[in-house]
Amino acid sequence: MTAERFTAFVIEDVEGKPKGGFKEIGLSDLPDHDVLVRVDYSTVNYKDGLAVTGKGRIARNLPMVGGIDLAGTVVESRSPDWQPGDAVLVNGWGLSETAWGGYSRYQRLKPQWLIRRPAAFTAEQAMAIGTAGYTAALCVDALEDWGHIQPGGAEVLVTGAAGGVGSVAVALLAARGYTVTASTGRAETADYLTALGATTIIGRAELATAGAPLQKERWGGAVDSVGGTTLVTALAQTSYGGAVAACGLAGSADLPGSVFPFILRSVALLGVDSVMAPAAKRQKAWDRLARDLKPETLAGVYSVEPFTALPDLAARIIAGQIRGRVVLDLRG
């Protein structure tokens, strides 16, 4: 039996600007998609922070229920692929941009958006991973598919390492035996990153200052969620034949560099998109997470907060004040 009325975080047009707030809605307000899911947990990603605070025009259609992630249980289904009681999760697919997202106790979704929650994770743990962790797994997959990095070989760099993507990337790479260097602007996170498996910690400033287009070769590969000068410096320091998996723009959307790393060192820039990634890539990423991300490691990466804390958490993640991951509990 579903609730008649329930709470959602809805972004609406207020005097020409997107403005979000908690609102009571009903099942009849939800989109007419084939699978109804009772949402138990969601999370706060950087993109969610932009949408909730209004500092980024993420929602392309208004009104819009925010939240790019959700984990819960199928309640009703018109699709033969999903049955009531199935434990599912959703990452991306335009949620909170073009489709209503996970910041709602109930949501109707297209069947092809859903993935079965791995048995290795509870719903809470799946959202501790969320889009950020799933993106990190896509990045590690991309680097391994490129084939240059080797366990115990040249260092693998992770930028924005104390954030959601970075934290999980450090843990996944360390679990596979890579020598991981974590870059962070928050010195107080050094012990946290070391506990995740980082061998070396470097300050953000070492990468954020513009330098020569080709610099001393150091990295066998890198996972970058920062963009801008940090990404350019990572490319300039990547060894011959290496690659950088780029998935974010927390620092800048610009790429103020040269083609020298590409044409003189055969370095590859691997773009990683988590929103519209095909099902096979998604499944491979979640299989990696289930295999390599140990529960005891994951436990140190996240905290659980009530749904009501969302506006404050969104502001904090944009300000760079969130370490690791934050799970939202929608069950209350």
N, C-alpha and C positions, 0 to 999 in steps of 0.2 A: 504494500500500500504506500503510495507516494504522498508527500505533503501537498496540501492545497496551495499554501503560500510558503515562500522561502526567500532567503536573502541572496542577493547578487550584487556585485560591484559593477555598476553600469556607467559607461562614459557617454555623455550626451552633449549636444551642441548648446552652449550657453553664450548668447550674444556673439556668435561667430567663432567661439573657441571651444575646444573639447574640455569638458570638466567631468570628473568622475565622482561617484559617491555611492554609498550603500542604498539599495532600494529593494522593496518587497515586490516579488513578481510571482507568477503562477505558471503551471505547465503550458497553459494556452499561449503564453507569451514567447515560448521557446521556438526556435526554427523547426520547420517540418522535415526533419531528417529521420532516418530509419531506426536509429538506435538511441534509446533513452538510458542515460547513465546516472546513477547516484554518485556524486562526487564526494569523496572523503577527504582528499588532500589535493592541494595545488602548491605552488611555490612562487618565489619572487626572483625573476631574472632581470638582467640589466634592461632588456627591452620592455619588460613589465614596468620597471621603474619609470621609464620614459613615458609610457602610456598613462600610468596612474597619476603622475605629477603634471602631465600636460607639457613636459619639456621636449617631447618629441611627438610629432603627429603620426602615431603608429596606427590608430584606428582609421581606416579609409571609409568606412560606412558608420554612420551614427543613427540611432543609439547602438552601442556595442558593449557586450559583456567582456571584460578584460580577462587576462590570464592565458598564457601560451601553453600551459601544462595542466594536466589533470590525471588523477588516478582514482579509480572507483570500481563500481560493480554494475553490470548491465541489469536494468530493471525491465525493460520491454524492448522487443526487437522485431522489425519487419524483414530483417535480413537472415538468410539461412546460415550465414557465417557466425552469427552471434546469438547466444541464448541467455535468458535470465540467469543470473548467478555468475556469469563469466567475469573474472577479474581482469580489468583492462587498464591501459594507460594511453594517453595521447600526448604527442609533442609536436608543436608547430602546425603545419597544414593551414596556415593563415589564421589560426585562432587569435583573437583579439585584434586582428587586422581587417580581414574580410569575413570572418566567421565568429560567432559568439564562442567565448572561451571558458576557461576553467574556474573563474571566480563566481561560481553559482553552485548551490547545493545539488541541483539537477541540471543536466544539459543534454540536448539532442544533437547527435553527431552522425556524419556519414560513415558507413561501415568500413570503408577503405582507410579511414583515418586511424582506426583502433589497432593496437597491438596487444597481444596477450602478455599480461604481466609475468615476467620470469618467476618461476617458483622460488628462486634464490632470494627474492626481495618481497617484503611486505609493501603495502601501498605507501606507507610512510617512507620507507627506504627508497622506493621508486621515485618519489618526489624529492627526496634528498639528492638524488641524481638529477632528475629533471632534464630540461633542455640543455642546461649548462654541461652536465656530466655526459649526456648523450652526444653533445657536440664534441666534447673532449675525446670521446671514444672514436667518433668519425675522423678526428684529426690524427689520432694515433694509427688508425687503420690506413689513412692516406699516406702517412710516412712509411709504414711498413710495406704497403703496396708499392711505393716508389722504390724501395729496396736498398737504400744507402745506409741507413742507421743499423748498428749492430749492438746487441747486448755486450756491455763491457768495453765498447769501442769509444769513438769520439763523443764528447758531451752532447746531450740533447737539451736545448734551451726551452724553457717555458716562460713566457712573459705574462704579466698580470697574474702571477702565480698564486696569490692569496685569494683571488676571486673564485667564482664558481667553476668556470671552465678550467682555470689554471690549477686549482686544487685537485680536481679529478684527473687532469692530465698528468700531474706529478705522480699521483698514486698509481695510475695505470702504467706509466713508463717504468717506474721503479719496480713494480711487480714483475715486469718482463725482463728485468736485469739491466736496463739502460742506466748510464751515468747521467743524472739529471741536475741541471743548473736552473735554479728558480730565480727569476727577476721580480722584485717587488719594491714598491715605494714605501712600504710599511715595515720598518726594521723590527717592530715588536712581533711580527709574524714569523720570525726566523725559526724559532723552536717548533712552531706548528708545521712549517714546511719541511723541516728536517724529519719530523715524526712521520710525515707522509712519504718520505723516501728521497728527498732532495739531498744531493751530496754537497752542493755549493750554493750559497745564497749571494746574489749580487743586487746592488741598488738600482732602482729604476733609472737614475741619472746616467749610469754607464751606457745605456742604450738610447736615451732620449735626447742626446746631444748630437747634432749633425756632424758627420765626419767624412772621410774620404769614401768614394764610391766602392772601392775595394780595400778591405782591411785584413789584418792577420786572420788566417783561417782558424776557426775555433770549433764551430758547431757542426756536428754531423747532420743535424736537422733541428727544427724548432717548431713549437706550437705557439702561435701569436694570436692574442685576442685584443691587442691594443691598437695596432695600425700606426699610421703616421711615421714619424722619424724612428720610432722603436722598431717597426717592421723593416724599414730601409736599412737600419744598422744591423739587424739580424741577418738580412740577406747579404750585406757586405762582409759579414764575418763567417758565413757558412762555407764549409769546405767544398772542394771541387766535387761536383756530382750530387751534392746534398739537396735538401728541399726544406721549405718552410710551409707549414700548413696554416693558412690565415683564415680566421673565422670571426673576427670582431673588430670593433672600432671604438673601444672604450676611451682611447686617447685621441684619435683623429681618424677621419675617413680619407684623408689625403695620403698620397704615396709620393713624397718629394725626393725621389731618387733617380738613379740612372739604370740603363740596361746592362751595364758592365757585368754584374754578377751572373746574369743570364747568358751572355754571349761569350764571356771570357772564362767563366768557371762552370758553366753548364748547370747552374743552380736553378731549381724549379720553384715557382710560387704556386702552391696548390690551394685553390680556393675551396673552402668547405662551407656548404650551406646545409643547415639542419632543418629548415622550414619545409622544403619541398623534396627532400631526399627520398629516393624511391624505396619501396618496401624492403628490397634485398639489402640495401645499405643499412637501413634501420635495424633489421634483424641481426645483421652481422655486428653492429655496434652494441646492441643490447646483449648479444651472446658474449662479447668481450667483457662487458661490465659484469655479467653474472659469473664469468670465469675468473677474472683478475681483480675485481674490487672486493676485498675482504670486508665482512661485516664490521670487524673491529676497527678497520681503517675508516670506513664510511661513518661510523659512529662519531669520530672526531672531526668530521667535516661539516656537520649541520646542527641546527637547533630547530625546535618546533615552536611556532607562535600561533596565537589565535587569529582567525580571519579578521577580526576587528583591528588588528595591528597593521593591516596592509598599508594605509596611507603613510604612516611613519616609516615603515620598512622601505617603501618605494623611494622616499626622500633620502634615506640613508644609503641605499645602494647607488643612487646617482652621485652622492657625495663621496663615494668610495669608502664608506664606513662599515660595510658588511664583509666579514671574513667568511669564506666558504659559502655554505648554502643555508637558506632559510625555507623551512617547510611551513605551509599554512594549513591549519586544521579547520576544515569546514563542517565538522560533524556537530559542533555545538549549536 
